[in-house]
Amino acid sequence: MPKSTKSELSNARHLAPHVQRPTITDLESLTGFSRSTISRAFNPKASVKKGTRDKIIKAAGEIGFSPHPGARMIRSQRSFRWGLLLPHLENSEYAQLVETLDAEAHRQGTNFVLGLTHYDAKVESSFLRHWAAGEADGVICDAVSWTENGDLYRQLVDRGYPFMALYYAPDGYSQARRDDYESFCIGLRNLIGMGHRRIAYVGVDHPQAKFTNSFCAYKEVLKSHKIEYDESLVIMNANNRESGVKAWQLIREMSNAPTAVMAFNDTLASGIWIGVHADGLSVPKDLSIIGSDDIPESRLMGLTTIRYDRAELARRVLNTLEKMRIEPMGPQIVTMDTYVVMGNSVSPPRNQSKNGNRKNRNN
């Protein structure tokens, strides 16, 4: 039986009452290559002559063929997908992380599947159970609650499923974290060296908020400089830019307002920045601000922030997850160095009015 021509295959598809998915048999007929050669051509690690691979990939594109993912999963006993579970995407740090992890996954011949929990432990549990049932080869997760879903996390680890926590985890769990304690200390010491003594801290609304490196650095540096810790200067109900603006409004109303703010991340810092300028004030003349994450908008604002290499984090995380997939092992820790990037959002404090209230200062 003569081989079908490319035009015949194409016309048959357009004339068919129901569009059929192009098969490997169609690609065999079109290219003349065997099924095994075609299969190897779609495996980046398989040994196939470049010319042969190029011809097969080009022909596949012309008829709309792609390897069936289910068949590949059955043969390899893996999904070639990694799960990434985050609370939201409003924080640009998360969005940047998604992009770098996804790019690295594609480079390694896999993919990332994104799930958003919206800080709901039940939603997180549903994602984790679904992915661990075979939909993903492993998961990296910014955990909602180590209390509510703690038993599930432990079950995944005990059965050898590649589970890695993002940023923070108790002992006994694999994690990808930033070594940013000293960077936060450097930023705070810089503020104190400029003459700031009333420094506010704005953190996230999260069960672990007072165990983060940033907050621990905040308390320790104040103590080491003999500056009294003032609970009224700590705001822990912020998660996004809008709440950053609200945090500024609380700061603005303080009877003895701070002259500087250290924010848990750049998203909060940018919200505070927006609030300051909306009130006709300016950064750093009226308020010095330090953030963390080095998101794109912080660079445009000139925010003093803390930076780490996201591309390197993505490479190391995926390599570690792959090792955990191949051979169950103990907790794996991926630690990223950080450093302070000085912007123009900090300066010595202005002379304070008697009660330090910014509203009075503008009257």
N, C-alpha and C positions, 0 to 999 in steps of 0.2 A: 504494500500500500504506500503510495507516494506521500512524502512529508507535506504537511500543510504549509502554505506560505504565510508570511506575516500578515499580508492583506486579507487572506481568507480567514485567519483566526480573528483579526480585528472586526471584519464585517460580520462574522458569525455572532460575535458578542453584541454588536449593535442591533442585529436583527432578532436576537433571542427575546422572547416575551419576558423572561426573568434574567437579570444580569447574573452571570455565573462568575465565581471567583476563579481567576486564572490559576492553573495548577502547574506542578512541576512537569507533568506530562506535556503540557503545552510548550513549556520552555525547552524540553528535550526535542520536541518536533521542530521548534524554531531554530535552535542553535546547533543541533546535531551532537551535543555533548551528552554524556551519560548522566543518569540521576546522581550517582555518587560524586561525579566531578562538580555538578551544579551545587550539591549540598556543601561540598568543601569550599566552593567559591564564596558562599555566604558566611563562612566561618573565618573571621579575620586571622585566626591563629593557624589555620590549616595550610598545608603546603600546596599551592596552586600557582602555575605560571601567571605572571602579571597580565600578559596579553589575553590568556584564557579567562581570567577573572573579570577583566574589563569588558570582554565581549558578552559574558553571561549577565553581568550587572546591567549593561546597557540594554540588552534584549529584555531583561526583566522589567526595566523601567518603561520600555515601549508598550508592553502588554499589561502593565500594572501588577506584575507578580511580586509577591513577597513570601518568604518561608512561613509556614504555619507555626505560630508560637506554641500551640499545644503539642504538636509533634516534637518540637525541639525540647520542650519541657520534659516530655516522657522519656526521650532518649537520654537526656543529660541528668534527669532527676533534680532539676533546679529550675527556677523561674526566670533567672537573669534579671531580676528586679530587686531593688532595695526599697524598704519603706522609710519615709521621712515624716515624722509626726511632730507638728508644731502647734502652738496655741492659736496663732493668727499670722497674718502677713502685714499688718499695719506697721510693724517695726521693720524699717528698711534693712536692718541687720539680718533678719530672717530671709527677706527676699534675696539679698546678696548671697546668703548661704545656699539657698535653693539653686541659684544659678551656678555657683562654683561646684557644688556637689553633682549637679546634673551634667555639667560639662565634663567633669572627671569620669563620671559613670559611662558616658558615651565613649570617651577615649579608651576606656577599659572594656568596651563591648557589652555593657549592661545599661540599665535604666533606673531612674528613681520614680517612685510613686509617692505623691504628696497627700498627706491627710492633715486636716485641721481639727483640733479638739475644742477650741473656744473655751478652754479651761474647764471642760466638762469631763469628769472622770469616767462616766459611762460611755461617752463617745470614744474616749481613748481606749477603753477596754474592748469595745467592739472592733476598732481598727486593729489592735494588737492580736486579738484572737483570730480574726479573718486572715491577716497577713501570715501569722505563724502557722496557719493550717496549710500553707503551701503557696500562697499568693505572693510572698516575698521571701527572699533568701535570708534576710536579716533586717533589723530595724535600728535606726538611730532616732532617739526620742527625747524631746524636752518635756520631761515628765510633769503631769498635772499635779499629782499628789503621791508622795512616797508612802503615805498612810492608807489612802483609799484603795489604790491599786498595787500596794506592796506585795501582796500574795501572788498576784499575776506576774509581776516582774520577776519574782523569785522562781516561779514555776518555769518561766521561759529560760532563765539562766540554768536552772537545775537540769533541764532536759537538753542543754547544749545548744539552744537556739541563739544565733548571734544577735545579742541585744546590747546596744550601747547608748548610754545616757549622754545628753548634750549639756555641757556646762557644769552640771553638778550631779553627784550621786553619792550615796552612803558607801562605806567600805563594803567590798565584796561584789561590786558591779563594775563593768567596763564603762569607761567614760571618755569623752572628748572635752577637754577643758582648756581654759586660758589661764596662764600663770600671770594674772594681772594685779595681784595684791601689791607688789612693790611699785608697779606703775601708778596705781591709785595713791600710794603713799607719796611718791615723788610729786604728783600733781598737788596734793594737799600741802606738802611741805613748801611747795612753790608759792601757794596762796598765803600761807602763814609768813613766809619770808618777805612777802610784799606788804605785810602789815595787817592782814585780815585776821580777826579774832572771832567774829560771829559768822560761822559758816554753816549753812543749812545742808541737809542731805535729803534728796528726793529719790525714793526707791519704788519698786513695783509692789503691787498688791498680790503677794504670793506667800504661801506658808514658810518658804525658806528665805524670805526677804532679809532677815536679820542674820543670816549665816553666809551671805555672799561675801566675796573678797572685798568688794567696794565698801560695804558697811563695816566690816571688821577693820579695814584700813582706816576708815573714818574715825572710829572710836579710839584705835590705838595711837594714831598720830596726834589727835587732840590730847590724849593722856600724856604722851611723851613730851609735849610742849606745854604741859601744865595748864591746858585750857579746859575749863569745866564742861563736861558733856551736858547738853541741854536738850531734854526730850522734846521740848516745844519746837525745836528746829528740825525735827525729823518728820518727814511726810512720807508715809508708806502706802498710799492708795492710788498710785499713778501707774498706768499701763500704756498710755498712748499720748499723742500730741495734745489732744484736748485736755486730758488730765494734767499734762505738764502746764498748760495755761492756767488751770484751776489751782495747781500747786503754787504758781506765781501769785495768784490772787490771795491765797492764804498768807504767803510771805509778805506781800505788800501791806496787809492789815496788821502785821505784828507790831506791837508797841515799841519793841527794840529790834528792828528788822535787821537781818543779816546783810552783809556786804558781798557775800559770795555764796555760790551754790555748787555742790558736787552732785551730779545726776548719775543714776545707775547706768543710763545709756544715752546715746545721742538723740533718740526719739523724744525722750522726756526733756532733754536739754533744749532741743529746738522748740518744743512747746513753751518752755519757760521764756526762751528768747522772743518768741512771738508775743507773749503776754507783756513782756517788758516794753517792747516797741509799740504795742497797741496803746499803752498808757502814756506814750509820749516821752518815754525814757530811753536809755540806750545801754548797750553792752559794749565795753565793760565799764563805762563811766559811772553808771548807776548800779550795776550788778555784774560781778565776774562770774563766769560759768565754765565748768569743766564737765565734759561728757565722756562717753566711751563707745567704741565700735568703729569710728571713722567711716560713717556712712557718707554717700556722695553729697548730700545737702550740707553736712557739717563742714565739708571742705569749701563749699561755696560761701558759707557764713564765716569761715575762718575760726571755727570752734576749736578750742583746745580739747584734745580727745586722746583716746588710747587705741593704738592700732595693732593688728596682728595679720598674719598672712593667711587669708581664707583659702587660697588655691592650695597651699601646702597642707592646710587642715583637711581639705577634701581628699587629697591624695593619700594622706596617712590614714584617715578614717576608713576609706574604701579598701585599702590594702589590709588593714587590720580586720575588717569585717570578713574579707575573703579568707584570711587565715583562720578565723574563727569558724567559718562555714566548713572548711576542709577538715579541720581537726579541733574538736572541743578543747578549750584551754581555760585557764584561770582568768581573773579580771585583767583586762588590757587597758592601760592608761595612755591616751594620746594627749600630750601637754604642749600647748603652743606658747612661745615667748611673746611678750607684748612690749610696747614702748610708747612713751608719751610723745605726742605730736603737738608742739606749741603753736597755737593760733593767736588771733588778736582778741580773744574773748576774756582775757584776764589782765588786770592792771591793779596798781595799789588802790585801796579804798579812798573814796572821797571823804572830806571832813563831814562827820555826821552832825545832824541837828541834835538838839538836846535830847529828844526822845527817839531819834532815829527813824521817825515815821516819814516815808517817802511822800505821802500825800501832803504833809505840812511843808516838805522841802520845795514842792512845786507851787505853793500858794504865794 
